[in-house]
Amino acid sequence: MSPHKLLLLLLALFVVLTLLIDDADAARRRRRRRRRRFRGRGVAATAAATGREEGRTGGPPRLPSDGGARRGTRRLRHAGGKRAELIRKRLRQMRERRKGKMFGRVRLVDGRAEWEGNVEIFREGKWGNICDDEWDNRDGKVVCKQLGYQDVEKVTYNSHYGHVRSKYWMDNVYCYGEEKNLTECRHDGWGVHDCKLDEAAGVICQTGFSTTTVKPTLPPRDQPVITNKIVLAHVLDGHLKIRLQGGRTKDEGRIEIKIPGSEEWNLICGDGWGMLEAMVICRQLGLGYAMTATTADFFGGNVSAMALSGVKCNGNEPRLDKCLHDAIGDVFCPGPDRNIAGVSCIKKMADLAPDIYELSRSVHLEDKQLFFLQCAMEENCLASSAYALQTSGYGWHLETRRLLRFTARIMNTGTDAFRPFLPKQYWVWHHCHMHYHSMEVFAHYDIIDKEGHRVAEGHKASFCLEDNNCIDGVEPFFKCANFGDQGISVGCSDTYAYNIDCQWIDITDLPVGTYTFKLSINPQFKVGEITYDNNAAICELIYSDQSAWLGNCLLGRP
């Protein structure tokens, strides 16, 4: 048989089979309709007979036959199921309405009073924390205003009031201070973050007490943590002894202190404990440099032995008793868990420094349409007026922004390689730029006016930390290609050229004049270094309609 005839035969068989299936379905539907009509007539006849029986005898009706009882039971069960489903539906609607009303609410937790604590925000029926990446006073102002307070007194970092108890809802929050609700601020996306348990953002709000002549008397546990810190040595009659306990090696552990005049070893509260404080501990004990600063019971410890809180160092002190503190003796340590200060020390450490000559040489202006900046807008690399243009209607993408572009070349002058603080599996993928962010805030750029106010800013995530240029005798090790390891080797530099997205500050709304320009590397001290005193390039910026000039650059602290 020829292929053509075989194809026709198969087609004919398919048509016949389709017709047979349609006839069977039609017959099945007819039987189903007859069955429903028969049941309806049976129910009506039963009800009529029951009524006649009751009228004749004046007594209760007789029960129908077993088949009628079963059908009636099925109908009652069906009706009860419909009512239950209706009730469940109404409850779900009420819960959804309640969630909708609660969405975006904020609260402060684990503080000593209602006006202080870690910030939590409500979404999808759950409370979640805010990560402290790029957290500043403008973000804190929005939170305090939303809670009904006058303003923000200060913002806190590093889980000042204890580790997070749930998930992170927001990271890299970027507010302008005028928003009515924290949800109006830009951020990386709901639930998108690269933060650890000890990176919760917090606030201390202004309560109005400072405007009165005498503060109201409150119970000790309800006093705000707005205190004037003093040097620890000023309240001690002798030197403070310290040691590390509970670690796997002598270079790590919880920090224990012995106060002069006491024979007991006590603990330090982890409120505000960070890399700067850990650097002092490692230096005093002769253990090198701080690798991590912990604020948990990872190294053990009894919270009843807490004797020092609110420690604040600048990182250059030779001893812990040269740092500031809040209280010593019987202290309050915020947080739901064991908020115990600890440290891990290491003998070798990286040390980053920006190249001020490359920075001043490469600075220039560029005007660019928003059409070419849409990926940068997703990463919050433009000023607020650019995002307002998106709602202005047709043609917003043709509007032009003025960018102050420059190259950031970062050199590692330390004794060990610089690596991101998060392991590779926790890096965040950005779809628009098609790359991973190993550190969400690797560099921050600020323009400051003569009064000290920040009038423009930018930031840069580390999407590729690698050895671009190395001194003679040093071979490059870190390469980003094919999801490779990221970092900067000793004697090598990583270069973010001026033509890369977000390597700028949007100065469209900035008046011409003279300003201070500041480029900060590792600005939040997330990764340990030998010193942070050379992590910022501070320059004079002269801006005119046609050009920009950077000069008189010096290295400083972020």
C-alpha positions as a printed NumPy array, in Angstrom:
array([[  0.   ,   0.   ,   0.   ],
       [  1.303,   3.397,  -0.921],
       [  2.059,   5.939,   1.842],
       [ -0.641,   8.24 ,   0.49 ],
       [ -3.385,   5.571,   0.816],
       [ -2.112,   4.596,   4.273],
       [ -2.383,   8.176,   5.434],
       [ -5.971,   8.428,   4.144],
       [ -6.897,   5.201,   5.93 ],
       [ -5.512,   6.446,   9.225],
       [ -7.376,   9.717,   8.826],
       [-10.651,   7.88 ,   8.212],
       [-10.123,   5.709,  11.292],
       [ -9.467,   8.805,  13.366],
       [-12.718,  10.437,  12.197],
       [-14.754,   7.304,  12.962],
       [-13.217,   6.963,  16.408],
       [-13.967,  10.628,  17.164],
       [-17.636,  10.179,  16.192],
       [-17.986,   7.088,  18.369],
       [-16.521,   8.918,  21.373],
       [-18.9  ,  11.858,  20.841],
       [-21.909,   9.487,  20.674],
       [-20.844,   7.786,  23.91 ],
       [-20.471,  11.133,  25.68 ],
       [-23.892,  12.265,  24.47 ],
       [-25.525,   9.057,  25.707],
       [-23.825,   9.477,  29.086],
       [-25.128,  13.031,  29.401],
       [-28.699,  11.912,  28.527],
       [-28.662,   9.207,  31.193],
       [-27.39 ,  11.709,  33.737],
       [-30.247,  14.172,  32.945],
       [-32.895,  11.425,  33.218],
       [-31.486,  10.346,  36.557],
       [-31.703,  13.908,  37.943],
       [-35.306,  14.315,  36.733],
       [-36.29 ,  11.027,  38.316],
       [-34.767,  12.026,  41.676],
       [-36.581,  15.359,  41.591],
       [-39.964,  13.685,  40.999],
       [-39.239,  11.173,  43.781],
       [-38.458,  13.903,  46.305],
       [-41.575,  15.884,  45.4  ],
       [-43.79 ,  12.792,  45.683],
       [-42.307,  11.887,  49.059],
       [-42.935,  15.407,  50.389],
       [-46.556,  15.355,  49.161],
       [-47.207,  11.948,  50.66 ],
       [-45.702,  13.027,  53.946],
       [-47.96 ,  16.076,  54.059],
       [-51.058,  14.015,  53.322],
       [-50.159,  11.486,  55.988],
       [-49.655,  14.224,  58.598],
       [-52.981,  15.814,  57.642],
       [-54.858,  12.535,  57.93 ],
       [-53.493,  11.387,  61.222],
       [-52.584,  14.666,  62.923],
       [-49.361,  13.047,  64.105],
       [-45.801,  13.174,  62.972],
       [-45.055,  11.986,  59.471],
       [-43.761,   8.543,  58.842],
       [-40.152,   8.187,  57.796],
       [-39.612,   7.571,  54.095],
       [-38.082,   4.4  ,  52.798],
       [-34.389,   3.631,  53.219],
       [-33.57 ,   5.047,  49.771],
       [-35.313,   8.338,  50.554],
       [-33.527,   8.569,  53.932],
       [-30.191,   8.102,  52.288],
       [-30.971,  10.732,  49.666],
       [-32.159,  13.164,  52.37 ],
       [-29.027,  12.55 ,  54.413],
       [-26.908,  13.264,  51.376],
       [-28.799,  16.515,  50.768],
       [-28.353,  17.61 ,  54.416],
       [-24.664,  16.747,  54.324],
       [-24.307,  18.676,  51.086],
       [-26.064,  21.7  ,  52.569],
       [-23.885,  21.555,  55.711],
       [-20.765,  21.366,  53.566],
       [-21.854,  24.411,  51.588],
       [-22.44 ,  26.381,  54.785],
       [-19.037,  25.363,  56.175],
       [-17.347,  26.348,  52.927],
       [-19.144,  29.703,  53.004],
       [-17.954,  30.314,  56.572],
       [-14.395,  29.386,  55.65 ],
       [-14.558,  31.735,  52.684],
       [-15.759,  34.617,  54.878],
       [-12.984,  33.955,  57.401],
       [-10.389,  33.939,  54.633],
       [-11.718,  37.246,  53.349],
       [-11.56 ,  38.747,  56.845],
       [ -7.974,  37.546,  57.271],
       [ -7.002,  38.977,  53.879],
       [ -8.584,  42.324,  54.754],
       [ -6.742,  42.33 ,  58.076],
       [ -3.457,  41.515,  56.328],
       [ -4.094,  44.305,  53.86 ],
       [ -4.617,  46.797,  56.683],
       [ -1.522,  45.531,  58.514],
       [  0.75 ,  45.58 ,  55.46 ],
       [  3.579,  48.037,  55.863],
       [  3.154,  48.573,  59.604],
       [  6.384,  48.843,  61.565],
       [  7.253,  48.159,  65.171],
       [ 10.317,  48.266,  67.437],
       [ 11.276,  45.13 ,  69.356],
       [ 13.636,  44.106,  72.154],
       [ 14.393,  47.625,  73.394],
       [ 14.002,  48.857,  76.949],
       [ 11.18 ,  51.176,  75.942],
       [  8.671,  51.459,  73.119],
       [ 10.677,  54.155,  71.323],
       [ 13.783,  52.012,  70.708],
       [ 14.603,  48.601,  69.279],
       [ 15.214,  46.635,  66.109],
       [ 12.817,  47.607,  63.315],
       [ 10.306,  45.036,  62.056],
       [  7.81 ,  45.432,  59.193],
       [  4.634,  43.428,  58.509],
       [  4.038,  41.635,  55.207],
       [  2.118,  38.518,  54.13 ],
       [  0.912,  37.864,  57.654],
       [  4.412,  37.876,  59.182],
       [  6.746,  40.323,  60.876],
       [ 10.234,  40.567,  59.386],
       [ 13.404,  42.541,  60.014],
       [ 15.236,  45.25 ,  58.082],
       [ 18.881,  44.692,  57.122],
       [ 21.304,  47.464,  58.105],
       [ 22.948,  47.747,  54.657],
       [ 22.823,  51.477,  53.732],
       [ 20.686,  52.165,  56.823],
       [ 20.973,  55.818,  57.888],
       [ 19.127,  58.656,  59.623],
       [ 16.785,  59.292,  56.703],
       [ 15.511,  55.725,  56.883],
       [ 15.218,  55.962,  60.657],
       [ 13.319,  59.241,  60.354],
       [ 10.642,  57.564,  58.214],
       [ 10.255,  54.769,  60.785],
       [  9.974,  57.133,  63.768],
       [  7.528,  59.446,  61.975],
       [  5.419,  56.439,  60.962],
       [  5.289,  55.375,  64.624],
       [  4.166,  58.858,  65.692],
       [  7.409,  60.164,  67.195],
       [  8.913,  63.582,  66.547],
       [ 12.077,  62.425,  64.805],
       [ 14.917,  59.923,  65.003],
       [ 17.526,  60.327,  67.728],
       [ 19.95 ,  57.811,  66.218],
       [ 19.992,  54.651,  64.119],
       [ 21.616,  51.391,  65.194],
       [ 23.402,  48.647,  63.292],
       [ 24.698,  45.109,  63.769],
       [ 21.588,  43.839,  65.599],
       [ 22.146,  46.296,  68.449],
       [ 19.025,  44.92 ,  70.177],
       [ 19.743,  41.26 ,  69.564],
       [ 19.712,  38.846,  66.656],
       [ 16.768,  38.701,  64.287],
       [ 13.965,  36.364,  65.312],
       [ 12.414,  35.892,  61.878],
       [ 13.297,  36.545,  58.242],
       [ 14.551,  39.715,  56.615],
       [ 11.893,  41.505,  54.578],
       [ 13.964,  44.471,  53.308],
       [ 17.592,  45.123,  52.424],
       [ 19.429,  48.196,  51.116],
       [ 16.545,  50.477,  52.082],
       [ 16.861,  53.877,  50.418],
       [ 14.606,  56.624,  51.78 ],
       [ 14.656,  60.399,  51.294],
       [ 13.172,  61.141,  54.701],
       [  9.867,  62.544,  53.424],
       [  8.025,  59.243,  52.867],
       [  4.898,  58.542,  54.934],
       [  5.514,  54.803,  55.091],
       [  8.644,  52.666,  54.924],
       [  7.116,  50.716,  52.012],
       [  7.416,  53.86 ,  49.857],
       [ 11.234,  53.668,  50.081],
       [ 13.261,  51.855,  47.474],
       [ 14.878,  48.536,  48.372],
       [ 16.143,  45.332,  46.771],
       [ 12.766,  43.591,  46.826],
       [ 10.646,  41.831,  49.425],
       [ 12.616,  39.036,  51.026],
       [ 15.708,  39.637,  48.864],
       [ 18.798,  40.095,  51.035],
       [ 22.342,  38.933,  51.752],
       [ 22.352,  39.55 ,  55.495],
       [ 23.293,  37.509,  58.543],
       [ 21.438,  37.275,  61.846],
       [ 23.541,  40.052,  63.37 ],
       [ 22.76 ,  42.731,  60.739],
       [ 19.373,  43.978,  61.919],
       [ 18.68 ,  47.708,  61.65 ],
       [ 17.261,  49.611,  64.588],
       [ 16.338,  53.101,  65.753],
       [ 16.048,  55.231,  68.862],
       [ 13.28 ,  57.769,  68.328],
       [ 12.958,  61.218,  69.873],
       [ 10.331,  61.172,  72.591],
       [ 10.137,  64.874,  73.406],
       [ 11.933,  64.443,  76.753],
       [ 14.803,  66.646,  75.574],
       [ 12.48 ,  69.65 ,  75.271],
       [ 11.523,  69.602,  78.954],
       [ 13.562,  70.999,  81.83 ],
       [ 13.366,  67.792,  83.869],
       [ 12.979,  64.337,  82.365],
       [ 10.139,  62.257,  83.827],
       [ 11.151,  59.602,  86.345],
       [ 10.904,  56.144,  84.82 ],
       [ 11.581,  52.632,  86.114],
       [ 15.212,  51.583,  85.484],
       [ 14.284,  49.116,  82.758],
       [ 12.168,  51.682,  80.918],
       [ 14.791,  54.365,  80.488],
       [ 15.904,  55.1  ,  76.915],
       [ 19.396,  54.188,  75.827],
       [ 20.148,  57.837,  75.01 ],
       [ 23.182,  58.171,  77.257],
       [ 26.381,  60.163,  77.185],
       [ 29.092,  57.547,  76.747],
       [ 32.255,  58.063,  78.772],
       [ 35.713,  56.496,  78.614],
       [ 35.761,  53.231,  80.53 ],
       [ 39.088,  53.981,  82.246],
       [ 37.539,  57.064,  83.888],
       [ 35.282,  54.919,  86.09 ],
       [ 37.819,  52.206,  86.95 ],
       [ 40.364,  52.092,  89.755],
       [ 42.984,  50.214,  87.792],
       [ 43.372,  48.287,  84.54 ],
       [ 40.631,  46.113,  83.095],
       [ 41.75 ,  42.525,  82.486],
       [ 40.386,  40.59 ,  79.488],
       [ 40.583,  37.041,  78.165],
       [ 38.947,  34.792,  75.548],
       [ 37.045,  31.673,  76.616],
       [ 35.004,  28.958,  74.914],
       [ 36.762,  29.04 ,  71.559],
       [ 38.209,  26.191,  69.552],
       [ 41.626,  27.886,  69.607],
       [ 43.271,  30.575,  71.707],
       [ 42.511,  33.117,  68.927],
       [ 38.724,  33.062,  69.365],
       [ 36.04 ,  32.979,  72.027],
       [ 33.692,  35.021,  74.148],
       [ 35.269,  38.037,  75.815],
       [ 35.496,  37.932,  79.586],
       [ 36.561,  40.88 ,  81.723],
       [ 37.712,  41.243,  85.313],
       [ 36.827,  44.599,  86.832],
       [ 39.406,  46.046,  89.271],
       [ 38.424,  45.142,  92.811],
       [ 36.502,  42.034,  91.75 ],
       [ 37.667,  38.412,  91.548],
       [ 34.98 ,  37.296,  89.086],
       [ 35.168,  37.129,  85.311],
       [ 32.162,  38.705,  83.579],
       [ 30.853,  39.157,  80.046],
       [ 30.401,  42.077,  77.648],
       [ 26.973,  42.764,  76.154],
       [ 26.866,  42.58 ,  72.361],
       [ 24.754,  45.723,  71.873],
       [ 26.503,  47.621,  69.074],
       [ 29.476,  45.255,  69.122],
       [ 31.304,  45.261,  65.785],
       [ 34.62 ,  45.052,  63.956],
       [ 36.005,  48.272,  65.461],
       [ 35.588,  46.944,  68.994],
       [ 36.914,  43.506,  68.019],
       [ 40.067,  45.124,  66.563],
       [ 40.906,  46.573,  69.995],
       [ 40.482,  43.195,  71.722],
       [ 42.791,  41.398,  69.276],
       [ 45.372,  44.179,  69.562],
       [ 45.346,  44.176,  73.371],
       [ 45.749,  40.39 ,  73.528],
       [ 48.508,  40.373,  70.896],
       [ 46.509,  38.097,  68.582],
       [ 46.806,  40.17 ,  65.414],
       [ 43.7  ,  41.496,  63.669],
       [ 39.943,  40.981,  64.025],
       [ 38.439,  38.554,  61.52 ],
       [ 34.878,  38.435,  62.901],
       [ 32.902,  40.048,  65.707],
       [ 30.169,  37.802,  67.13 ],
       [ 27.114,  38.782,  69.178],
       [ 25.604,  35.473,  70.286],
       [ 26.256,  32.551,  72.603],
       [ 28.286,  30.722,  69.964],
       [ 31.184,  30.501,  72.445],
       [ 28.946,  29.862,  75.464],
       [ 28.552,  32.071,  78.513],
       [ 26.002,  32.846,  81.217],
       [ 23.999,  36.033,  80.633],
       [ 23.668,  36.558,  84.39 ],
       [ 27.395,  37.43 ,  84.375],
       [ 26.933,  40.446,  82.065],
       [ 28.863,  43.435,  83.438],
       [ 29.623,  45.873,  80.579],
       [ 27.341,  47.337,  77.887],
       [ 27.328,  49.898,  75.112],
       [ 31.049,  49.607,  74.251],
       [ 32.068,  52.001,  71.468],
       [ 35.589,  52.108,  69.977],
       [ 37.117,  53.802,  66.948],
       [ 39.396,  50.811,  66.31 ],
       [ 42.72 ,  52.512,  67.092],
       [ 42.694,  52.238,  70.889],
       [ 45.51 ,  50.165,  72.454],
       [ 43.262,  48.801,  75.232],
       [ 39.574,  48.194,  75.782],
       [ 39.421,  50.577,  78.774],
       [ 40.258,  53.449,  76.392],
       [ 36.905,  52.927,  74.629],
       [ 33.563,  54.504,  75.522],
       [ 30.758,  52.642,  77.265],
       [ 27.196,  53.018,  78.574],
       [ 27.186,  51.143,  81.871],
       [ 29.318,  48.824,  83.993],
       [ 28.263,  46.524,  86.802],
       [ 24.552,  45.681,  86.812],
       [ 23.658,  46.327,  83.149],
       [ 20.752,  45.734,  80.819],
       [ 21.584,  43.764,  77.651],
       [ 18.861,  44.019,  74.958],
       [ 17.762,  41.151,  72.769],
       [ 15.665,  37.974,  73.041],
       [ 18.723,  35.702,  73.078],
       [ 22.166,  35.584,  74.639],
       [ 23.673,  38.762,  73.25 ],
       [ 27.288,  38.026,  74.23 ],
       [ 30.264,  39.763,  72.627],
       [ 32.886,  37.522,  71.049],
       [ 35.741,  37.726,  68.587],
       [ 37.9  ,  35.702,  66.206],
       [ 41.444,  36.965,  65.59 ],
       [ 43.906,  36.232,  62.797],
       [ 47.573,  36.998,  62.207],
       [ 47.282,  38.211,  58.584],
       [ 44.711,  40.633,  57.179],
       [ 43.855,  42.6  ,  54.05 ],
       [ 44.062,  46.377,  53.833],
       [ 42.252,  48.264,  51.052],
       [ 43.021,  51.77 ,  49.833],
       [ 41.563,  53.69 ,  46.841],
       [ 43.856,  55.175,  44.209],
       [ 43.329,  58.947,  44.582],
       [ 45.359,  59.739,  41.442],
       [ 43.258,  57.529,  39.179],
       [ 40.131,  58.983,  40.782],
       [ 41.05 ,  62.629,  40.115],
       [ 42.384,  61.817,  36.624],
       [ 39.264,  60.009,  35.393],
       [ 36.441,  62.253,  36.689],
       [ 34.192,  63.791,  33.999],
       [ 30.552,  64.623,  33.178],
       [ 28.174,  62.655,  30.969],
       [ 24.573,  63.349,  29.973],
       [ 22.599,  60.169,  29.304],
       [ 18.971,  59.329,  28.565],
       [ 16.992,  57.217,  30.992],
       [ 16.399,  54.693,  28.218],
       [ 20.009,  53.564,  28.669],
       [ 19.873,  53.632,  32.483],
       [ 16.987,  51.276,  33.242],
       [ 19.174,  48.501,  34.684],
       [ 20.9  ,  51.09 ,  36.863],
       [ 17.488,  52.284,  38.065],
       [ 16.722,  48.763,  39.289],
       [ 19.807,  48.969,  41.508],
       [ 18.896,  52.422,  42.908],
       [ 21.804,  54.176,  41.21 ],
       [ 19.958,  57.407,  40.311],
       [ 18.539,  60.343,  42.257],
       [ 14.915,  60.411,  43.412],
       [ 13.827,  62.802,  40.655],
       [ 14.665,  60.124,  38.057],
       [ 12.142,  57.718,  39.601],
       [  9.503,  60.45 ,  39.745],
       [  9.83 ,  60.814,  35.972],
       [  8.634,  57.239,  35.502],
       [  5.14 ,  58.311,  36.537],
       [  5.115,  61.415,  34.339],
       [  3.682,  59.609,  31.325],
       [  4.816,  58.968,  27.768],
       [  8.394,  59.857,  26.895],
       [  9.94 ,  59.657,  30.36 ],
       [ 12.687,  57.363,  29.048],
       [ 13.886,  60.155,  26.742],
       [ 14.674,  62.461,  29.672],
       [ 18.382,  63.095,  30.276],
       [ 20.355,  62.69 ,  33.501],
       [ 23.71 ,  64.313,  34.285],
       [ 26.227,  61.845,  35.717],
       [ 29.518,  62.518,  37.467],
       [ 31.602,  59.564,  36.278],
       [ 34.947,  58.359,  37.663],
       [ 37.112,  55.25 ,  37.954],
       [ 37.552,  53.511,  41.304],
       [ 40.797,  51.527,  41.543],
       [ 41.215,  49.686,  44.859],
       [ 44.599,  48.353,  45.98 ],
       [ 45.213,  45.665,  48.613],
       [ 48.275,  46.736,  50.606],
       [ 47.776,  44.267,  53.455],
       [ 49.256,  40.871,  54.294],
       [ 46.37 ,  38.636,  53.166],
       [ 43.776,  38.542,  50.388],
       [ 40.506,  40.491,  50.641],
       [ 37.438,  38.294,  50.154],
       [ 33.665,  38.955,  50.336],
       [ 32.228,  38.188,  53.766],
       [ 29.481,  35.968,  52.289],
       [ 30.244,  32.549,  50.765],
       [ 29.541,  32.052,  47.088],
       [ 26.222,  30.23 ,  47.558],
       [ 24.72 ,  33.339,  49.16 ],
       [ 25.6  ,  35.791,  46.401],
       [ 22.61 ,  37.59 ,  44.869],
       [ 21.873,  37.256,  41.141],
       [ 20.729,  40.419,  39.324],
       [ 18.79 ,  39.607,  36.166],
       [ 19.057,  42.939,  34.398],
       [ 22.837,  43.222,  34.566],
       [ 23.238,  39.424,  34.423],
       [ 25.8  ,  39.095,  37.215],
       [ 26.166,  38.164,  40.883],
       [ 26.659,  40.637,  43.723],
       [ 29.192,  39.26 ,  46.192],
       [ 28.799,  42.386,  48.401],
       [ 25.727,  44.598,  48.07 ],
       [ 27.568,  47.661,  49.414],
       [ 31.227,  47.556,  48.438],
       [ 31.634,  51.294,  47.798],
       [ 29.662,  54.43 ,  48.629],
       [ 29.99 ,  57.849,  46.99 ],
       [ 28.937,  61.141,  48.617],
       [ 28.9  ,  64.809,  47.674],
       [ 28.781,  67.071,  50.74 ],
       [ 28.109,  70.808,  50.831],
       [ 29.88 ,  73.428,  52.968],
       [ 27.423,  72.929,  55.849],
       [ 28.249,  69.224,  56.003],
       [ 24.979,  68.05 ,  54.438],
       [ 25.012,  65.204,  51.941],
       [ 23.435,  66.609,  48.777],
       [ 24.05 ,  63.737,  46.321],
       [ 25.161,  60.142,  46.624],
       [ 25.773,  56.887,  44.82 ],
       [ 26.791,  53.344,  45.645],
       [ 28.396,  50.342,  44.047],
       [ 27.886,  46.642,  44.659],
       [ 30.8  ,  44.29 ,  44.091],
       [ 29.655,  42.294,  41.09 ],
       [ 33.24 ,  41.351,  40.2  ],
       [ 36.135,  41.588,  42.641],
       [ 39.218,  40.36 ,  40.801],
       [ 42.912,  40.99 ,  40.263],
       [ 42.978,  43.427,  37.333],
       [ 46.503,  44.775,  37.887],
       [ 49.309,  43.394,  40.048],
       [ 52.747,  44.641,  40.952],
       [ 55.859,  42.933,  39.559],
       [ 56.346,  39.434,  40.872],
       [ 52.674,  38.881,  41.86 ],
       [ 50.476,  36.589,  39.764],
       [ 46.716,  37.333,  39.522],
       [ 44.622,  34.763,  41.379],
       [ 41.002,  35.964,  41.518],
       [ 38.925,  35.92 ,  38.319],
       [ 35.169,  36.46 ,  38.046],
       [ 34.62 ,  34.605,  34.777],
       [ 32.418,  31.482,  34.927],
       [ 31.283,  32.135,  38.499],
       [ 34.863,  32.14 ,  39.715],
       [ 36.147,  33.151,  43.137],
       [ 36.123,  36.863,  43.898],
       [ 38.639,  38.846,  45.9  ],
       [ 41.745,  41.047,  45.714],
       [ 45.177,  39.499,  46.244],
       [ 47.983,  41.218,  48.143],
       [ 49.805,  43.552,  45.761],
       [ 46.926,  43.606,  43.25 ],
       [ 44.174,  46.098,  42.498],
       [ 40.574,  45.809,  41.344],
       [ 39.368,  48.478,  38.912],
       [ 35.802,  49.633,  38.377],
       [ 36.155,  51.76 ,  35.246],
       [ 34.094,  54.915,  34.717],
       [ 32.125,  53.321,  31.841],
       [ 30.528,  50.662,  34.09 ],
       [ 26.906,  51.064,  35.234],
       [ 26.499,  52.778,  38.639],
       [ 30.095,  54.004,  38.608],
       [ 28.798,  57.551,  39.024],
       [ 26.822,  60.016,  41.095],
       [ 23.606,  61.428,  39.615],
       [ 24.069,  65.229,  39.951],
       [ 21.153,  66.308,  37.735],
       [ 19.609,  68.315,  40.597],
       [ 22.905,  69.61 ,  42.007],
       [ 23.63 ,  73.352,  41.621],
       [ 27.051,  74.348,  40.35 ],
       [ 29.574,  75.169,  43.054],
       [ 32.331,  73.781,  45.26 ],
       [ 31.746,  70.643,  47.315],
       [ 33.508,  67.804,  49.122],
       [ 33.607,  64.471,  47.312],
       [ 34.01 ,  61.249,  49.311],
       [ 34.572,  57.723,  47.995],
       [ 34.335,  55.062,  50.729],
       [ 35.378,  51.408,  50.375],
       [ 33.94 ,  48.711,  52.66 ],
       [ 32.001,  51.559,  54.323],
       [ 30.11 ,  49.479,  56.867],
       [ 33.189,  47.581,  58.08 ],
       [ 31.633,  44.256,  57.116],
       [ 35.004,  42.717,  56.265],
       [ 37.997,  42.961,  58.555],
       [ 41.052,  45.008,  57.579],
       [ 44.333,  46.066,  59.197],
       [ 42.972,  49.608,  59.461],
       [ 39.98 ,  51.537,  58.153],
       [ 41.79 ,  54.881,  58.236],
       [ 42.689,  54.648,  54.523],
       [ 39.38 ,  53.328,  53.184],
       [ 38.086,  56.676,  51.925],
       [ 39.276,  59.188,  49.341],
       [ 38.2  ,  62.728,  50.315],
       [ 38.608,  65.393,  47.612],
       [ 37.555,  68.911,  46.735],
       [ 34.976,  68.959,  43.91 ],
       [ 34.533,  72.011,  41.675],
       [ 31.446,  71.613,  39.505],
       [ 30.472,  73.938,  36.643],
       [ 27.988,  73.69 ,  33.782],
       [ 30.61 ,  72.25 ,  31.434],
       [ 33.07 ,  70.306,  33.598],
       [ 33.97 ,  68.801,  36.952],
       [ 37.336,  68.801,  38.721],
       [ 38.637,  66.78 ,  41.678],
       [ 41.718,  67.858,  43.593],
       [ 43.429,  68.074,  46.978],
       [ 42.575,  64.411,  47.616],
       [ 43.497,  62.718,  50.905],
       [ 42.923,  59.269,  52.39 ],
       [ 40.688,  59.008,  55.438],
       [ 38.05 ,  56.902,  57.201],
       [ 34.582,  56.24 ,  55.74 ]])
